[in-house]
Amino acid sequence: MAKYKKFLGLGIAGNFALHLAQAGELEEFKNIITADEAAPKGMFPFYLPKSLNPAESINLRAKEILSTYPLSADIIRLPKDAVNVQAEPEVGLICDLEYTAGKLSRITPTYFGAYNDCSIRVAGAEKISDKKNWGEDSKGFSNTLIKIDTFKDGGIMDNYSICSFLRRNDEIHAYGENVELNGYSYFYEKLTEWMLNQIITQENFGPLEPLEEYIVACEFPKEAIISIGATRYTEYGEHTFLQKGDEVLVVLYNRNHHTLNAIVKDLKQRHYKNDNMSILAQKVV
């Protein structure tokens, strides 16, 4: 998992209907005006790779903790403080970043995989990122990624769905809804166009941060991990916070090859290796 240490880490807030309400975050975004009602609310940094030049490293507006590498494929380490933490099952994209005249000019998704945008639930946080990275092993990304043939209608991702579960006391509970990936509010070309514009124009306002300034401070990373938004919780997931000993399971699967019932059966048996699937299994410690 250390192979992503030079990648920029970004996430999207509000890209799946009703999730922000379930997460208790609508109030934080009340002053954010979007292009249309379905549009995501903004983007946030969860990891900023350190600049090669310490004198010009991360802009002062970015908190130092964001330079701590948070990704793990098998562990979620709870914060030392007694706070509520929820898993956030979603899709993570590996993206190539291109620049023209010192500005981000193109974002090209190349791989996708199961991702856990694990988050602290606390009211009144200054920035979204304050709840996203509290140290090592605070985020999750599967070791098994799937190559993207084309990031548009007709591509491989048309056939994929996402589901998630929590194993507690050796029982499996559905944590997030089982939904098709094209259920995201913004997806494919609409998403990449939105991300490019958002990164370039997003300002230091409310819960949002000036991402373009961060990219300059990080000396223009060539690759990024971008999590495209958490899906809706089940009733159980919405009201259940993580405890030591839990196991978070996020699954992206091809509906042409797998059924939800078969996936649940495999997870109960701790069978985490399948073709046409990306599985993230993280023990909570």
N, C-alpha and C positions, 0 to 999 in steps of 0.2 A: 504493500500500500504506500510505501515511501516514494514510489515512482512518480507521484503527482505533486511532489513538493515544490516544483517550479511552476505549477499551474495556478492561474487565478481562480479563486473560488467565489462564485456568485449564486444567488438564489432569487426566486421570483415570489412575490407575495400576492395572493388573491387571484390565482389563475384557475381555480376550480370553484364552481358555484357553492356557496354556503359555508365553505371551510373557515373563512375568517370569523364568521359569527360563532361557529362551533368552538373556535380557539379563543374566543373572547377578545378579539383584536379589532373589531369594527371601529371602536371609539378612537383608536390611535390613528386611523386613516380618514377621519371625518372631514379633514380639511384638504385632502388630496383629490384634485379634480382630474378625472380621466377622460380620454377621448370618447369613450362610450361606456355604457353601464356595465358591459361584460368585460371590459379591459382589466388586466391586472393592475394592482395599485402601485407597484414599483418594484425595484430590485434592491438587493442588499448584499454586502460582502460577508462571507463567512471565513474566508482565508485570503490573506494578502502576502504572496511570497516576498521575502525581504529583497530589497534592492541590493545590487552589487556595490553600490556606493553608499556606505552608512550615513554620510553627511547629507545625502539627499533622499534618504529612505522615507518610509511611510509618512505621508502628510500628517501634520499635527491633529487634524480633525479625526483621523482614524485611531481607534484605541489600539494600544500595543498588543493586546491579547489576540487581535486578528492576524498577527504574524505567527501565532502558535499553530502548528499543523494539527488539524483536528480529526482527520479521517482514519477510520478503522473498518476492517471487513468482518470483525468478529466480536468486538467489545463496545459497549456504551458505558462510559465511566461517569457516574452521577456526580454533580457538583458537591463540594464540601459543605456548602450551606444547605440548610433544610428548605428546599424549594420544590415545587411541583415540576415534573418533567414529563413531556409527552413525546412519543415517537411521532414522526410525520412521514408517512409512506408516500413516496413520489418517484418520478423518473429523473435520473441524473444523465445529463448529456456531456460527452467529451466533445469539445469544440475547438476547431482551429480559428485563430484570430489573425486577421490581416489589417495592416495599417497603410494609410496613404497620407503623406505629408504630416506625419505625427498625429493622425486621428484614426480611430478605429473605423474601418471601412467595410469589413465583411466578417460575418460569423458563420462558420460552416460546421454543423453537427456531423460527427463521424462515427460515434458509438453511443449506445444507450445501455443503461443498467439500473438495477434496483437500488434505491437510495433512501436513506433515513435522515431527514432534516430535523433531527432531534432538537427540541426547543424547551427552554425554561418558560413556564407560565407565571408571569409576574406583571402586575398592573403598573403603569407609569414608567416603563422603561424609556429612556431618552431616544434610542435608536432600535430598529429591528435587530441589528447585529448584536446588540447587548444580550439578546436571548439565544443567540445561535452558536457561539463559540465560547466555551468556558474553560478550554484547555484541551489536552490530548484526549483522543478517543471520545469526542463529543459529537461526532458525525459518523454516518455509515454509508459505505459504497461497496457494492458487490465486487468480488474479484472476477466474476464472470460477466463480461460485457458482450453485447451483440452489435455486429457491424451494421451501420445504416447504409442501405443501398441508395436511397434517395429520400430526402426529408420533405416529402410532399405526398399528396394523395396518390394511391397506387403503389406506394412503397411498403417495405416489410412491416413498418410499425402499424399499418392499418389492421393487422391481424393480432395485435397484442393487447392484453388487458393487464391490470394491476390489482392485486389483492394483498392483504396483510393480516397478520395474526399476532397475538401475544400468548406465549406459553407461560402459564403461572400454575405452580403446584402440579406440574405435569399434565395440565389440561390446556387445550387449544381454544382460544377465543378469537372470533373475527374482530379485528381492530379497526380496519378501514373497509369501506365498501369495495365490492368487486366491480370494477368499471373498465370500459374500453378506453384506450389512450386518447382516441379522438374525442373523448368527452371533455378534454381540457378546453377552456374558453378560447384561448389562443394556442394554435398549434401549427406546425409546418411553416410555410412561408410567412404567414401572418405573424407567427411568433418570432421568427428571426428578424423580420423587419421591425417589429416592436422593440425587441431587445436592443438592436443596434441604435435606434433612435433614443431609447430610454437611457442607455449608458452615456450617450453623447450629451443629452440634455438634462439629465437628472441633477438637481441642485441639493444643497444642504438645507433641507426644509422638513420640518416635522420629524417623522421617523426615518426619513430617507437621507442618503449621503451622496456626495459628489463623486460618482464612480470614475468619471474621466480623469479627475485629479489623481485618484488612487492608481489608475493604470499608468499614468506618467511617472508617479513616484516609484512604481514597481518595475519601471523600465520596459514597458510594453511587452508583457508576457505573450508568447506565441500560442499558448494553449490555455483552455479554461475548462473547469467543471462547472456546469450550470444546472442547478436543480430547478425544475420548471413549475413547481407548485405542489403542495400537498393535496391529496384527494380528501373526500368527505369521510368522517369517522362513522362507524356504527355507533349505536347508543352506548355500547360497552366501551368503545374506544374513546368516545367523547368525555366520559366520566371516570376513566381509569388512568392513573398516573403510574410511571414506572417505579418498580421496587427492585432492590438487589435480589438476584436469583431469577428474575424474569428473563425471557428470551424474546427478542423482537424479530419477527419474520416478515420480510417484504418480498413479494414474488411478482415478476413480470413474466407472462407466459403467452405462447402462441395458441390461440383458441382452436386452430386447425389441428393441433397435436395433443392438447391437454384439456381436461375438464376440471372444474373447480373441485368436484368431489374427489377426483384422483389426486389432486394436489394436496388437499387436506389429509387424505390417507397417508401420502408420502411424508408430509410434515410431522404427523403423529409418530411415525416410525423413524424420524430424524434422517430421512433420505433427502439430501439437498442437492443432488447432482442429476440434472436432466438436460437433454438437448432441447433447443428452442425455448430456453428459459434462463432467466437471471434471478438468482436467489440470494438475498442478504439475510444472514442469521447472526444476530448479535446478542451475546450474553450481557445482562446488566450487572455491573459490579460497583 
